[in-house]
Amino acid sequence: MDAYRELRERLVRALGPERAAEPEVEAALRTAAAHLERVAEASLEPAEGFDARP
Amino acid sequence: MPAPSAALHRLTAAEVSALIAARALSPVELVRSLLARVEATEPGLRAWETIDAERALAGARAAERTVGAPSAPLAGVPLGVKDVIDVAGLPTGCGFEPFRARPAATDAGVVARLRRAGATVLGKTTTTQFAFRDPPSTRNPWREDCSPGGSSTGSAVAVAAGHVPLALGTQTSGSVLRPAAFNGVTGFKPTFGRVGRRGVFPSAWSLDHVGVLARSVEDCRLFLAAAEGPDPGDPASTAPPTIPPGPDAALPPRLGLLVAALDGASAEVREHVLEAARRLEAEGARVEEVGSAPSLELMQAVQQVTMQCEMVDVHRRLRALHPDAYRPALRAYLEVGAELPGWAYVRAQRLRRRLALEMDRALDGHDALLLPTCVGVAPPSAAGTGDPSLQAPFSLLGLPALSLPGRPGRERLPLAIQLVGRRWDDLGLLAVAAWCEERLPRPGSPPGLD
């Protein structure tokens, strides 16, 4: 998963490309994407009482 | 009343309380003396948003009349209150211009409880805007070119500078412990839910804690005794459950050294924690390495996703009304947070429950975990309010945590160790911290502020 790319696409749609490219937004985006990626990739095995695998 | 021998501005809350009870110190003289000190040093520090001299003196006069009342363990103790916490009649500015002229109608629950215990509010201390990381103009009393930390910035500086013995702070990531460490004072955040948050402007509901900046562990215990208890205005607050007895305060503690926390710390911080561990071990403590704790990086990521999503909701309407009143980092953080997908928050909460169980297991057999409070000493002011990575995990898990100030480091900035206790065993943690405090070097006073 490319968290940065997905989040940036959402941001550009919401704020427009100019605001999304401003340094403080870009910095916040990079940090949030790194956290998001870590959360997305962390293991949730064993499942909580059910098998949620696709 | 005779004057006490120690400098009034260096007394702990416990010492103030004892001197007042013994009629060796007048609460009015104390407040007058501290107000004079604030007046002399505040221009260089900017620790206060509002000083409420008139009502502080009125409170001190009332305290003088009730000296010896058994229900007033903090009688006459001057208190600073972080400017995200309501004090009746004073604005709760939150570092946000549209709030600057909006006085609170009533005291926050925690302020009301501390007043009932006899404390006198001296005023409101500075905060970063909405307790986020855009720095206020407050200066670090140890070195003015370095950050005083945040977000309970003014509270930490006011205690370090001798303005008040006790000040309230709040912590969502690391906002009590980190400024405590950077300013050479003691910072304590109780177990989540132990101190109610009615009247405290939220940052993130499931992470926000009210804590205290103080000059001793004993003062943290006094704060907890006065402040704790369920508050109907805060559904997350509750009475502590019955737990197995904690460590015996008289016995050397069993400490778990969280080695993973040393990996990302500066050489100086690592050396200081290991030096403290050796010294405590020499005094009889059992210090064992904890290798099986959950990942600090994952805990920080889960904490950040949780906080960012919750903060977006807190500010949803306010941001629409006053978009330009937000500081740059907070504004960008909220804009990005608004685009985080819902599954990320859900997944973060599922991970959070697992991390809490893993951390409980890591604490098994230890009275407290030992680790650095921060990865480094106070950074240059331009670099922001510091790194929350070693405090945020314990805000996420709601565990009680305390920062104990240590000797100044090579750059004349205070170092600190962090102790983390078992859930609800706040008293056990405070007993361990008091044992350590007695045996470790203290930072002394900031230069020029003895």
Contacts between the chains, C-beta under 8 A, distances in Angstrom:
chain1	res1	chain2	res2	distance
A	7	B	336	7.1
A	7	B	339	6.0
A	7	B	340	7.3
A	10	B	339	4.0
A	11	B	335	7.2
A	11	B	336	6.4
A	11	B	339	5.4
A	14	B	335	7.4
A	14	B	338	6.9
A	14	B	339	5.8
A	15	B	335	6.0
A	19	B	335	7.6
A	22	B	332	7.5
A	24	B	328	4.8
A	24	B	329	5.9
A	24	B	331	7.5
A	24	B	332	4.1
A	25	B	332	4.5
A	25	B	335	6.2
A	25	B	336	6.7
A	27	B	332	7.1
A	28	B	329	7.2
A	28	B	332	4.1
A	28	B	333	5.0
A	28	B	335	7.3
A	28	B	336	4.4
A	29	B	336	5.3
A	31	B	304	7.6
A	32	B	304	7.5
A	32	B	305	7.9
A	32	B	308	6.3
A	32	B	333	8.0
A	32	B	336	4.9
A	32	B	337	7.0
A	32	B	340	6.6
A	34	B	301	7.5
A	35	B	300	7.5
A	35	B	301	4.1
A	35	B	304	4.5
A	35	B	305	5.4
A	35	B	308	7.9
A	36	B	301	7.9
A	36	B	305	6.5
A	36	B	340	6.7
A	36	B	344	5.5
A	38	B	297	6.6
A	38	B	298	6.0
A	38	B	301	3.9
A	39	B	298	7.9
A	39	B	301	5.3
A	39	B	302	6.0
A	39	B	305	5.2
A	39	B	344	5.8
A	39	B	347	5.6
A	39	B	348	5.4
A	39	B	351	6.6
A	40	B	344	7.1
A	40	B	347	7.0
A	42	B	298	5.5
A	42	B	301	7.9
A	42	B	302	7.9
A	42	B	347	7.9
A	42	B	351	5.5
A	44	B	347	7.4
A	44	B	350	5.9
A	44	B	351	6.9
A	44	B	354	7.5
A	48	B	350	6.9
